[in-house]
Amino acid sequence: MSIRQKILLIFFGISLFFILLEVALRVGGGLFLFLQESKNYLALRQKNTCRIMCLGESTTAGEYPRLLGEILNQRSKDIKFSVINKGVVGANTSSICAALDSNIQKYQPDIIITMMGINDNGNHLPYEPTIQSKPMIFLKSLRTYKLIRLLWLHMINKFGRGRLCQRARQRTAMPSGSIPDQKATGLASHNNVSAVLPPPPPVKINPISNSYVPAEAPIKEAPAPNSNNGEEVYLQRGEGYLKSGNFSEAETSFKTAVELNAQNPAAYMGLGMSCMHQVKIPEAEAAFRKVLDLSPDNEGIYWVLGCIYQEQGKYSQAEELFNKAIELDPGNTKAYIALGWNYIKQGKYSQAEAIFTKSASSKNVDHEQIFRATAMLYNEMGNTKLAKLNNIKANELKEAFYEPATVNNYLELWGKLKKRNIRLICVQYPMRSIAPLKKIFEG
């Protein structure tokens, strides 16, 4: 065969492999759901039973509901039980609550058991902004893509100190995936720009590239602008474009809002965020500088400007801004971590250690985040023993509370079931303390 034929044959073999893998993953997933629903259908057909519906994610989708039904029916003489398994792999509490009404209507349970919340912190599969390109949307719908991405995340997590993670950090784009919500940006109120961005996820401390991304929101339908409401309309449009990932249109809307009112910090904030997403760093810096002029006591602005300088290698300017943010708010976890990261990037490990030690003595900081950052520092220094110790401390703190979204969704679920007179049983994950779960329902 010619070289061209060999290349085509290799390409055909690789393509065939991925096609067969995709088909196998889809068939396997479909078979799993079919078997789960078949068992649920059989349970649904049983008459005169106490019907239990189990809600959760992968820990529920496995075997425990089936075993629960067997154990209950073995031990009970007077009451017969049927158990419905509605565990969905990868689900979080928001998606479970969203499907609650339809599940109740279909299965009419007497009791609902929940074991949920482990996917709420976003560490399983990070949310990604919607990609407008149709080829990318198609690619991301493939099970093969999701499998490869999951394996890639696992490799980064397992070999975090190796070349893989180092190269990934070096390639990280400055503003990737950092859309804040309304309250964080101050878009919801002209006079409230109290916090620019939420803190980074627990296991990563690069404060820009690993910021939280809220769920996609549709572009708001706004009335036609007039002399009274034009500024508000363009702010709403810009906010909608930001959340839907249309950053150029968001930039245009916020620029118009700035033209209508040059003293509005929220308009400059939105403009800065739009430019950051398009890697227009000078424009973003100018916009945030304007917010700082209008709101000089806003520690969040010092933080985000410091992050911009840090990513450009302007470490002394970044250090000055982070220190100013800490001066304004001694409990500013984001600023402490960013300042420590600023020293780490320069190889100034002793100064980073001093900053993290100082921040740990403050009562108002998020100590879990500080311990995570300190663990990252010791990993960089090659001190795996101290890194492990700090990660253990962080894990202990994390198990002592739930994410706010988890708490809100638990209470929403409880309220809906109370109205329907359905008993709710909340189950904690194995090997974890039940205290934070009980605390949700105090009073």
N, C-alpha and C positions, 0 to 999 in steps of 0.2 A: 504494500500500500504506500501511497505517497504521504508526505508529511501532512498535507492538507486533509487527506482522508483520515489519518490517525487523529488529528486534532478534532475533526468533526465527530469521530467515533467516541472519543473521550468526552466531548461535550454532550453527546447524546446519552452516554452512560450516566453522567452526573445528573443530567436533567431527568432521566428516567428514575434514578434513585430518589430524587426529591419529590417527584410526582407520586411514586409509590408510598413514600413516607407520609406525604400529606394525606393521601387516601387512607392509609392505615390509622393515622391519628384521628381523622374525622369519623371513620367507621368505629374505632375504639371508643371515642367520646360518645357517639350516638348510641352504641350498644350499652354503655354504662348508664346513660340517661333512660334508655328503653327498659333496662332491667329494674332500675330504681322506680320508674313509674308503674311498671307491671306489678311490683310488690305493693306499691301504694294503692293501686287499683284493687288488688285482692283484699287489702285491709279495709278499703272503702266499702266493699261489698258485704263485709261482716256486719250483721245486725245485732242490736242489743249489747253493744260493747261500749266501754269508755274509750273514746278516741283521743289519742295523743299525737300531736304533730311536733316533730323535732326540727327546729330552725338553726342554721349555722353554716359553716363553710366545710372545708375538707375534713375537719375533725368530726363532723357530723355525717358527711356523705359516705363515710366508711361503714363500719360494722356495728357501732354502738346502738343505734335505734333497733336493729333486728334483735340483738342480744337483750336489750331492755324489754322488748315484747315477750321474748321467751321466758325471762326471769319472772316478770310480773304474772304471767299466766300460770307458771309453775307454782308460785307461792300464794296465789289468790284462789279461794274456793268460790266466793260469792260473786265476784266481778270479773268479767272477761275484758281484756284490753286488745285494742288494735293500734298499731304504731305506724304513723306516716313519716317517711324520711324525706324532708325537703332541704337537706344540706346541699349547698351549691359551692363547688370548688372555687376558691379565690374571692368569694363574696365578702363584702364588708357590711357593717351594721346599717348603713344607708340603703344599700340595695336590698337587704333583708326586709327593712321597714317598708320600702317602696312596693314590695311584692306581698306584703302582709294581707291587705284587703282581699286580693284575688285568691290567695291561698285559703283564707278563712271561708270565703264564699264557696270554694270548690270542695273543701274537705270537712267543714263544719266541726272543728275540734272541740273537745271539752277541756283539754289541757294543752298548753303549749310549753315546750321546753326549749330554752335557748342556751347555746354555748357559742359566744360570738365576741368579736372585738379585736382579734389578733391581727386582722388585715387592715385595721383602721389607720395605723401609723404610716402606711405607704411604703414600708420596707420590702414588701413582697415583690410587687411589680410597680415601679413608680409611674404615676400618671403622666401622660405625654399630651401636649397641646395637639389639637386637631390639625392634621396635615391637609392642606387644600388640594394637593396634587392627587389626581385619581389613581395613577400608578402606585403611589405610596400608600393610599388608602387600601388598595387591593393587596399590596404586599403585607401590610400590617394585619390584614384579615386572615392570613394564612397561618395554620397551626404550626407549620414548619418554622416560620419566622418567630413565632412566640416561643417555641421550644429552644431555638438557637439563642434567642435573647435571654431566656431563663438560665440556660447553661452559661452564657457569658457573664451574667450577673453573679452566678454562683462562683465562677472562676475568680472574678474580681474580689468577691468577699473572702474566698479561701486563700488567695495569694495576694492579699492586700499590700504586702510589703515588697512584692517582687516587681520586676520590670513592667509587667502588664499594667499594674495600678499606677506606677510612676509615669508611664507613657500616656495613660488615659488622663492623668491630671495635667500633664504638659499640654495636651491637645484641647483641654477644656475651654470652650468659648466663654467669654466674659458674661454675656447676659442670658445664656441659654436657660429657658424654662424658669423665669422668675416673675411671673405675673402675680401681683398681690391682689387681694380682694378689696372691696370698696372701703372697708374701715381702715385697712392697712395703708391704702394710698391717700386717703383723705378725699376721694372722689365723691363720697356720700355727703360731705359737708365742707364748705369752703374754709371754715375756720378750724377744722380738725384735721391736722396732718401730723398726728402724734406719733405714728409709727410707720416707717416707710415699707419695710418688708418683714415678714415673719422670720423666725430663726431657721437655720438650716436643719435638715433631718439629723437624728441622733448620731448616726454612724459616719457622717461626713461633715467636715468643718469648713469647706470652701464656701464662703458666705454668699457668693453670687450665683455660681453655676448650679448649686444644689438647693436652691430655694424652693419653697412649697409652691405648687401650682394648683389652683382651685379647679373644680369641675367646669367644663365648658358651659358658657351661658349664651343664649341667643342674643343677637343684636337687638337692642330695645327699639321698639317702634316709638318714635318721638314726633310730637306735633311740629308743624312747619314753624320755623323761627320767626319771631317778630321782635319789636323793640323791647318787649318786656321779658320774653322767655328765651331769647336766642342763645345766651350764654349757657343756660341750663341744658338746652337741647343738644348743643354740641358737646357738652360734657357727657351727657348720657350716650350719645352716639360713639364718642371716643371710648368710653368704658366698654360698651358692647363690642366694638371692634377689637379692643385689647383682649377681651375674654375669648373671642372667637378666633384669635390668631391673625387677624387682618391688620398688621401693624402699620402699613403705609397709610391706610384709610384712617386709622386711629390718630396717627401723627397729624394728618390734615385737619381732622375734627378739633383736636386740642389746640392747634395753631389758630384756628378760627376763634375758639373760645378765648385764647390769649388776646387776640386782636380786639375782641368785644370788651374784655376786662383785663387789663394788664396788671391788676393787683390781686388776681385770684391764684393762690398757691396751688389749688387742686388742678388747675389747667396746666400749670408748669410741671406739676408732678406727673400727670398723664403724658405730657409731651416727652418728659425725660424717660419714662418707661417705654414709650413707643420707640424712641431712638435707640435705647439700649438693646431692644430686641432686634433691631436692624443693624446692630454694631456700628451705629453712628456715635462714637464715643465723645467727640468734642461737642456735638449738639446736645447729647444727654447731660454732659457735665455742665454746660451753660444753663440748661433748664433747671437742673438741681441747684445750681448756684443761685438762681433767681428765687427758688423756693426758700433757700437759706436767708436771702435778703429780706424776704417777706415774713419769715418765721424763724428768727435767729436762735430761739430757745428749743428748737426741735432737734433732739438728739439723734433721731432716726436719719435725718438728712446728713449729719456729719458721718454717720455710719456708712450710708450708701455711697457718698462721695469718697470716703476712705477706701471702700472696696474698688471703686473705679480706678483710683490712683494705684492701689495695690496690684491690680491686674496689669497695669502698664509698667510695673517695676519701679514706681515712684514711692519707695518704701518710707522715706522720711516724712513726706507730705501725708501719706496714709496714716502713719503713726500719730502725727499731730491731730488729725481729725478723729481718730478712734479715742485718743485720750480726752478730747473735748467732749465726745459723746458720753464717756464714763464720768467725767466731771459733772455733766448735767444730770446724769442718772447713774449713781453708783451701783445700781442693780441691773444694768444693761448687759445681759448675757451675750447678746450678739456682738457688742463692741469688745468685750473681753476676749471672746473667741477669735474675732477678726484680728485683734491686736496680737494675740499669741501666734496666730497663723502668719501674720506679717513678719514676726521674728523667725518663725520656722523656715519660711521661704528664703530668709537670708542666712540660715544656718546658725542663728543666735539662740541656741537651745536653752542656755541658762536664763536668758531674759524671758523667753516664752514660759519656762517653768515658773519663774517668779510671778509672772502675770496670772497664770492659772492658780497658783497657790494663794495669791492675794484675792482673786475672785471667789475662791472656795470659802473664804472667811466671811463673805457677805451673805446676809440672810435672804436677800431679795432675788438672787440669781437663780437660774435653773441649774441646780447642782448636777442633775443627770447629764446635761449637755456639757458642763464643765469637766466632769469625769471622762466623758467620751473624748473630748478634745485633748485632755491630758494623756489618755491612753494612746491617741494618735501621735502625740509628741514623743512618748517613750518608744513607740514603734519606730519612728523616724530615727531615734537615737540608738536603736538596736537593743533596748532594755525590755525584753519581752516579759520579764517577771513583773515589773512595775506596770507595764501596759495591761497585762492580764488582771492585775489587782484593781486598777482603775475601772476596767470594763466590768468586773464583778460588782464594784460599788455602784456603777451606773445601772446595772441590771437590777440590783436590789431596790434602787429608787424607782425604777420604772414599774416594778411589780407592785409598788405601793399606791398607784393611782391609775386612772383610766384617762384616755384622750377625751377632751371636751365633747367631740362628736359622738364618741361611744356613750358617754353619760346621757347626752340629749336624746340619742336614738333609743336607749334603754327606757328612758322615762316616757318617750312618745309611744313606744310599743306597749308599755304597762298601762298608759292612759287609755289607749284604744281597746285593750283587752278587758279592762275594768268596766268600760261601758257595755261590753258584750257579755259580761259575766263569765269570762273564760279565765280559768286559773293559769297563772304564769309561774313557771319554775325556772330560775336562772342557775345555770351550772358553771362553775369555774373550771378552767383548764387544769388538767392533772399537774401536780407538783407546784401549783401556784397558790398563794394565800387567798383565802376567800374574803378577807377583810375589806379590800377596796370594792369588791362587788356588793357587799352588804352596805357599804357606806353610801352607794348611789341611792339606796332606798330609805335612808334614815328619815324618820318623820312621815 
